[in-house]
Amino acid sequence: MPQSSEPGAWSGDPELAATVVLVRSPLSLDDGSSNLEVLLLERNNDAVFAPGALVFPGGRVEPEDGSLEWEEVAGHDDEAASAELGLVSGGLAFYIAAIRECFEECGILLGLSSGAGVRSRLARLSNAPADNGSNRPFTPQSVKDIYGDELTGPATKLVYLGRRITPIGPPRRFDTRFFAAEVGASVPVEVDGAEIVNHAWMKPMEALAMNRKGEIKMLAPTIQALEVIARACSFGDVADPCKGLRL
């Protein structure tokens, strides 16, 4: 989540944002019960926004996320993305923001067959340190040049869960689109070490219980999303619109 100090970032108008709930199934259970785990990232205690909170990968929608050049790489076009989000246009930018923030904060590039080495390979392209988030390039051309056929429609991996808008009151507000995506049980996680300092895979009910006891800190939208995922026995339940697992 960006920590901008620009004047517009602290107005009462909500900033457009996107977040993605990463879900994995580390074990196969025969009794029909859920073994789903979600990835929670621990924000730096010095962060301006939500210090020390456990969050999903996500952040502000940047102007570059709306480039139509992403359509070829993402496997999704703006018309279809906008229809899914109930917008006239500009929907693809939310998908790209979710994909980009996921990459920047925990090193996972959705749709990548290998799932490894994402951050370091993109960092080498710009000759920038791997832990320097501001210098890692994330453009349609750089992603296509490096990964080519290894990357398959990252935007198609996202399931739209719903929308949450920060109520009027806090100085910093977000209009956030929530997505979910399934990743492999052994996908490597590499937090950026600056904004995000740690990570944990947790069962939704476990995280909710720890939050109620005050053992961890989470924001209301995070809690609401976990309550949705907790009702699923598999990611198929999350992806199936007929199950009604939406925010």
Secondary structure, 3 states (H helix, E strand, C coil): CCCCCCHHHHCCCCEEEEEEEEEECCCCCCCCCCCCEEEEEEECCCCCCCCCCEECCEEECCHHHHCCCHHHHHCCCHHHHHHHHCCCCCCHHHHHHHHHHHHHHHCCCCCECCCCCHHHHHHHHHCCCCCCHHHCCCCHHHHHHHHHHHECCHHHHCEEEEEEECCCCCCCCEEEEEEEEECCCCCCCCCCCCCEEEEEEECHHHHHHHHHCCCCCCCHHHHHHHHHHCCCCCHHHHHCHHHCCCC
